[in-house]
Amino acid sequence: MSSDLSRELDRLAIMDLLIRYARAVDSHDFPGIRSCFADDLVFTNIGSPDAQHGGDTYTETIRRLLVPFGATQHLLGNQVVEFDGDVAHVETDLQATHFMADDPDTITTLWATYVDDMRRVGDGHEWTITHRDLRTRGTQRTTNTA
């Protein structure tokens, strides 16, 4: 297999990983969320300004953060993937819409970028997230008064 084709398969696998993550969050599939992250994950700006550690900790943080929401939808946008051997640096823009569980007429929208470092798992085209930084671009809270 050519190195160009192999690199494109890696890029597609990384895109798939991030899509699986977004779908897992929106469906509250916590094992699915956990499967996207390395055991030794380091993450920042998600539920705390301090660096936190571990795929299990991340999953529990997301579980806690989802409690106020009746439904969410995470849409992924522009993506940049830079490879260095078996590691990758990935930046993915997102828009996340959050419907409040106790007030479905109130919606909070988040615009942000996931800044992820990933590493290859095994010999194929499987990747895991080893570092995540959520960089918030803006938020908006909207209430339907009609």
C-alpha positions as CSV (number, residue, x, y, z in Angstrom):
1,M,0.0,0.0,0.0
2,S,1.3,3.4,-0.9
3,S,2.2,5.8,2.0
4,D,-0.3,8.4,0.6
5,L,-3.1,5.8,0.7
6,S,-2.1,4.7,4.1
7,R,-2.1,8.3,5.4
8,E,-5.6,8.9,3.9
9,L,-6.8,5.7,5.7
10,D,-5.4,7.1,8.9
11,R,-7.1,10.4,8.3
12,L,-10.5,8.7,7.7
13,A,-10.0,6.6,10.8
14,I,-9.4,9.7,12.9
15,M,-12.5,11.4,11.4
16,D,-14.5,8.3,12.2
17,L,-13.2,8.3,15.8
18,L,-14.4,11.8,16.3
19,I,-17.8,11.2,14.7
20,R,-18.2,8.1,17.0
21,Y,-17.4,10.3,20.0
22,A,-19.9,13.0,19.0
23,R,-22.6,10.4,18.4
24,A,-21.9,8.6,21.7
25,V,-22.2,11.9,23.6
26,D,-25.5,12.7,22.0
27,S,-26.9,9.2,22.7
28,H,-25.4,9.0,26.2
29,D,-23.5,5.9,25.2
30,F,-20.9,6.1,28.0
31,P,-19.0,2.9,27.0
32,G,-18.8,4.4,23.5
33,I,-17.4,7.6,24.8
34,R,-14.8,5.7,26.9
35,S,-13.7,3.7,23.9
36,C,-12.4,6.9,22.2
37,F,-9.8,7.7,24.8
38,A,-6.5,6.3,26.1
39,D,-6.3,5.1,29.7
40,D,-3.6,7.7,30.2
41,L,-5.6,10.6,28.7
42,V,-4.9,14.1,29.8
43,F,-7.7,16.7,29.3
44,T,-8.1,20.3,30.0
45,N,-11.0,22.9,30.0
46,I,-13.7,20.2,30.3
47,G,-15.5,20.7,33.6
48,S,-12.4,22.2,35.3
49,P,-9.7,24.7,34.5
50,D,-7.1,22.2,35.8
51,A,-5.6,19.3,33.8
52,Q,-7.4,16.0,34.6
53,H,-6.2,12.5,33.9
54,G,-7.7,9.2,32.6
55,G,-10.2,8.0,30.1
56,D,-12.5,6.9,33.0
57,T,-12.3,10.3,34.6
58,Y,-13.2,11.9,31.3
59,T,-16.2,9.7,30.7
60,E,-17.5,10.4,34.2
61,T,-17.0,14.1,33.7
62,I,-19.0,14.0,30.5
63,R,-21.7,12.0,32.3
64,R,-21.9,14.7,35.0
65,L,-21.9,17.6,32.5
66,L,-24.8,16.0,30.5
67,V,-27.2,15.8,33.5
68,P,-28.9,19.3,32.9
69,F,-29.6,18.5,29.3
70,G,-32.5,16.7,27.9
71,A,-30.9,16.4,24.5
72,T,-27.7,17.5,22.7
73,Q,-26.4,17.6,19.2
74,H,-22.7,17.9,18.5
75,L,-21.9,18.8,14.9
76,L,-18.3,18.6,13.7
77,G,-16.9,21.0,11.2
78,N,-13.5,22.0,9.9
79,Q,-10.7,19.6,10.7
80,V,-6.9,19.8,10.4
81,V,-4.9,16.6,10.9
82,E,-1.1,16.7,11.1
83,F,0.9,13.4,11.4
84,D,4.2,12.7,12.9
85,G,4.7,8.9,12.5
86,D,2.3,7.1,14.8
87,V,1.0,10.3,16.5
88,A,-1.3,12.9,15.2
89,H,-2.3,16.4,16.2
90,V,-6.0,17.1,15.3
91,E,-8.0,20.3,15.5
92,T,-11.8,19.9,15.0
93,D,-14.3,22.7,15.1
94,L,-17.6,21.9,16.7
95,Q,-21.0,23.4,17.3
96,A,-22.9,21.8,20.2
97,T,-26.6,22.5,20.8
98,H,-27.9,21.7,24.3
99,F,-31.6,21.5,25.2
100,M,-32.2,22.1,28.9
101,A,-34.0,19.1,30.6
102,D,-36.1,21.2,32.9
103,D,-36.8,23.9,30.3
104,P,-36.9,22.5,26.8
105,D,-37.6,26.0,25.4
106,T,-34.1,27.1,26.5
107,I,-31.2,26.2,24.3
108,T,-27.5,26.7,24.9
109,T,-25.2,26.6,21.9
110,L,-21.4,26.2,22.2
111,W,-18.9,27.0,19.4
112,A,-15.5,25.5,20.2
113,T,-12.5,23.5,18.9
114,Y,-11.3,20.1,20.1
115,V,-7.5,20.2,20.1
116,D,-6.5,16.6,20.3
117,D,-3.3,14.5,20.3
118,M,-3.8,10.9,19.2
119,R,-1.7,7.9,18.8
120,R,-2.0,4.8,16.7
121,V,-3.3,1.7,18.4
122,G,-1.7,-1.5,17.0
123,D,-0.5,-2.0,13.5
124,G,-3.6,-0.9,11.6
125,H,-5.5,2.3,11.2
126,E,-7.0,2.6,14.7
127,W,-6.3,5.7,16.8
128,T,-7.0,6.8,20.4
129,I,-7.2,10.3,21.9
130,T,-4.3,10.9,24.4
131,H,-4.8,14.6,25.0
132,R,-7.8,16.8,24.7
133,D,-8.2,20.6,25.1
134,L,-11.6,22.1,24.6
135,R,-11.1,25.7,23.3
136,T,-14.3,27.6,23.6
137,R,-15.0,30.2,20.9
138,G,-18.3,31.4,22.2
139,T,-21.7,30.4,23.7
140,Q,-25.2,31.6,23.3
141,R,-28.3,30.9,25.5
142,T,-31.7,31.3,23.7
143,T,-35.2,31.0,25.1
144,N,-38.2,30.5,23.0
145,T,-40.9,32.8,24.4
146,A,-43.6,32.0,21.9
